[in-house]
Amino acid sequence: MQGSARTAIIVGAGIVGMATALRLQADGISVTVFDAREPGTGCSEGNSGGFGIGLVAPIAMPGILRQVPRLLLDPEEPLFISPRIFPRALPWFWQFARNARPHRMRQIAAARAALNHQVLDTLMPLVKLAGAEDLVRHEGMVFLFRGDVVPTGAAARFRLSEDHGIVTERLDAAEIAGLYPGIATDVRIGVRIPGNWHCTDPLGLVTAFARAFEARGGRIVRADVTALTASGTGVVAGGATHTACHVVVAAGVWSRKMIAALGYSVPLEAERGYHLMLPKSGVAFAVPTTLADRNIVLTPMDNGLRITGIAEFAPIDAPPDYSHCDRLLAQAKCYFPDLDGGGAERWMGPRPSTPDSLPVIGQAPRHPGLWFAFGHGQSGLAHASVTAASLGAAIAGRRAGINLTPYGIERFQRSYNRHLSLSPPS
Ligand SMILES: Cc1cc2nc3c(=O)[nH]c(=O)nc-3n(C[C@H](O)[C@H](O)[C@H](O)COP(=O)(O)OP(=O)(O)OC[C@H]3O[C@@H](n4cnc5c(N)ncnc54)[C@H](O)[C@@H]3O)c2cc1C
């Protein structure tokens, strides 16, 4: 393939790659996507479906380090770290710890809020292009807690959302019982974020993007990219070199290795999550619901109730540990005793996670025409369309809806980190 000013190659057909492909194509660029897998069958297939507009807080919140020993030692908690990722992943955890400082957390929350504010404006045009309106719903989101008080850590997260203009509403025991027939009686307090949207079939959404892209003349080549060319504006795939004016690396957690060959090092780890899909759960509610004491999300989807959770830091290619799914079901049953786990499908996928809960979006500093679009962690479904719109604007030389500086790969370079650590608390 020959490069021209109006051509682009996208590496990876997950939600981020396909949203970007559709966006660039709509801007009149001739786009080719490379991926050996079917679109969406990486991490994007099995997520909780939340567009997370109200979720501003990063994972690294002040005080989290004190909780780590308990999180790791108690098998009922959702965090697992495989010793096999050390010592390579040490810098990731070091940077995570530094991001939990209050002033840094506030900077990150502001950068997450900026992405969240753009979600609906950037998502809906793509959904419309793909004819996928029936896959996105506006039902809000509810967080449920056992007992009578919202724990301090969760309350701090809601306050942060409110500081960024998100409306939250308290639910009392009677309202909870009305919304969730059959729920355990010790679940007596909840918080609703009415502005949230969700997707009822995350794989269906990527598939719809891919179909719309191909129907408009886009090409998806079922082959993996084995290397980027030295210039950054070409890829090697299927034994041939393909060039374009722009190359976008949107290969999820696999992006780290791909860009390392061009001298870019980025802290990107596989934070593996699990789900159970219950075809006939026996519980009926319309709102995506987080069982907040356990960080488990229950989402009503087109083909059943999806139960998601777990943050397992492990090598990308390690076999899944499906005992996590059994734990998810047992914990969900503490809230919904009548939950029917019969016929459940189990799934694992690697969230491409950075230590600051922000994606890497922007141009490679030393390779004009090479663009990064990965590292979306727990928010890739939500932030895919914002990434796509931002890259589309940057490639076309238009003003982007957001300032891309906080998302640049430059933030992981040593001097930049030093600068951040010296900056006074805001
Ligand atoms: C349990 C769970 C729940 C989640 N819930 C939510 C949620 O509610 N809301 C939300 O916003 N996010 C959620 N997420 C996160 C979200 O799913 C991810 O952030 C998102 O899917 C990442 O998309 P991606 O396109 O970057 O990666 P992927 O979907 O993994 O796609 C990357 C693609 O790159 C391809 N690839 C890899 N190497 C190569 C190569 N060499 N050449 C060509 N192609 C290559 C892969 O085959 C893959 O198809 C959740 C994740 C999990 C696991």
The ligand as a Gaussian input file, in Angstrom:
#p B3LYP/6-31G(d) Opt

LIG

0 1
 C      -14.203000      -6.728000      33.159000
 C      -14.020000      -5.406000      32.440000
 C      -14.983000      -4.409000      32.587000
 C      -14.829000      -3.184000      31.934000
 N      -15.817000      -2.249000      32.021000
 C      -15.709000      -1.074000      31.344000
 C      -16.764000      -0.140000      31.370000
 O      -17.820000      -0.340000      31.953000
 N      -16.591000       1.029000      30.697000
 C      -15.445000       1.310000      30.004000
 O      -15.340000       2.395000      29.450000
 N      -14.442000       0.401000      29.941000
 C      -14.548000      -0.778000      30.581000
 N      -13.541000      -1.704000      30.523000
 C      -12.320000      -1.367000      29.801000
 C      -12.455000      -1.477000      28.293000
 O      -13.047000      -2.697000      27.935000
 C      -11.060000      -1.349000      27.661000
 O      -10.446000      -0.161000      28.101000
 C      -11.167000      -1.318000      26.145000
 O      -11.813000      -2.457000      25.679000
 C       -9.794000      -1.195000      25.495000
 O      -10.016000      -1.151000      24.113000
 P       -8.833000      -1.242000      23.082000
 O       -9.418000      -1.099000      21.739000
 O       -7.754000      -0.315000      23.500000
 O       -8.212000      -2.708000      23.319000
 P       -8.697000      -4.124000      22.783000
 O      -10.156000      -4.261000      22.780000
 O       -7.934000      -5.140000      23.566000
 O       -8.244000      -4.135000      21.274000
 C       -6.901000      -4.192000      20.902000
 C       -6.829000      -4.940000      19.588000
 O       -5.472000      -4.876000      19.130000
 C       -5.211000      -6.088000      18.485000
 N       -3.775000      -6.306000      18.347000
 C       -2.891000      -6.646000      19.316000
 N       -1.672000      -6.796000      18.793000
 C       -1.799000      -6.546000      17.464000
 C       -0.885000      -6.556000      16.382000
 N        0.403000      -6.854000      16.566000
 N       -1.335000      -6.264000      15.144000
 C       -2.658000      -5.942000      14.930000
 N       -3.561000      -5.927000      15.939000
 C       -3.124000      -6.218000      17.178000
 C       -5.886000      -7.129000      19.352000
 O       -6.083000      -8.345000      18.642000
 C       -7.172000      -6.415000      19.736000
 O       -8.218000      -6.737000      18.845000
 C      -13.672000      -2.949000      31.147000
 C      -12.726000      -3.961000      30.991000
 C      -12.896000      -5.182000      31.614000
 C      -11.884000      -6.262000      31.408000

